[in-house]
């Protein structure tokens, strides 16, 4: 169940962060509500995972997966392209997240 809560936390954070651009400095109501509710859900679900997953591991997975997914959302929704060093860096983040998932208790 903790992996489920962590996955929900990651997805909610990606939705919230991706909506920040559309909220235009919190001047647009609906995107602003998506941002606020997304972060509330993300932090609540992240806090639930901390019952059994160490904070460092949970946060590393949450933030690492979020970086990669938000970059993907930026590409899809906002046509924001990444250069080769950025892609290599994100590849290394993905490797780190996989290693954390495989070898942490």
C-alpha positions in Angstrom: 0.0 0.0 0.0 2.9 2.4 0.7 4.1 2.1 -2.9 0.6 3.0 -4.0 0.6 6.1 -1.8 4.0 7.1 -3.1 2.8 6.6 -6.7 -0.3 8.8 -6.0 2.0 11.4 -4.3 4.3 11.5 -7.4 1.4 11.8 -9.9 -0.4 14.5 -7.8 2.9 16.5 -7.6 3.4 16.2 -11.3 -0.1 17.4 -12.1 0.2 20.3 -9.6 3.6 21.4 -10.8 2.6 21.1 -14.5 -0.4 23.2 -13.8 1.7 26.1 -12.3 2.4 27.5 -15.8 -1.3 27.4 -16.6 -2.2 29.1 -13.3 -0.2 32.2 -14.5 0.9 33.3 -11.0 -2.4 32.1 -9.4 -4.4 34.6 -11.6 -6.4 31.8 -13.2 -8.9 30.1 -10.9 -9.2 26.5 -12.2 -5.5 25.8 -12.8 -4.8 27.4 -9.4 -7.2 25.0 -7.7 -5.5 22.1 -9.5 -2.2 23.3 -8.2 -3.4 23.7 -4.6 -5.3 20.4 -4.5 -2.5 18.5 -6.2 0.1 19.6 -3.7 -2.3 18.8 -0.8 -2.9 15.3 -2.1 0.9 14.9 -2.9 2.1 15.9 0.6 -0.7 13.9 2.3 0.1 10.7 0.4 3.9 11.3 0.9 3.3 11.6 4.6 1.5 8.2 4.6 4.4 6.5 2.9 6.7 7.8 5.7 5.0 5.4 8.1 7.2 2.6 6.8 9.6 4.0 4.1 12.6 6.0 5.4 12.2 9.7 4.6 15.4 9.9 2.6 14.4 7.0 0.3 10.8 8.2 -0.1 11.8 11.7 -0.9 14.5 10.6 -3.3 12.0 8.5 -5.2 9.3 11.2 -5.1 11.5 14.0 -6.3 13.5 11.9 -8.8 10.4 10.5 -10.5 8.8 13.9 -10.3 11.7 15.6 -12.1 11.6 13.1 -15.0 7.8 13.1 -15.3 7.5 16.9 -15.1 10.1 17.3 -17.8 8.0 14.8 -19.9 4.9 16.9 -19.2 6.7 20.1 -20.2 7.6 18.4 -23.5 4.1 17.2 -24.2 2.0 20.1 -23.1 4.3 23.1 -23.4 6.7 21.9 -26.2 9.7 22.5 -23.9 12.6 20.5 -25.3 15.7 19.3 -23.3 19.3 19.2 -24.5 21.5 16.2 -24.4 23.2 16.9 -21.0 19.7 17.4 -19.5 18.6 14.0 -20.9 21.7 12.3 -19.6 21.2 13.8 -16.2 17.6 12.6 -16.1 18.8 9.2 -17.2 21.1 9.1 -14.2 18.2 10.2 -11.9 16.1 7.3 -13.3 19.0 4.9 -12.6 19.2 6.2 -9.1 15.5 5.8 -8.5 15.6 2.2 -9.8 18.5 1.4 -7.6 16.7 2.9 -4.5 13.7 0.8 -5.3 15.7 -2.4 -5.8 18.1 -2.2 -2.9 16.6 -0.1 -0.1 14.7 -1.7 2.8 
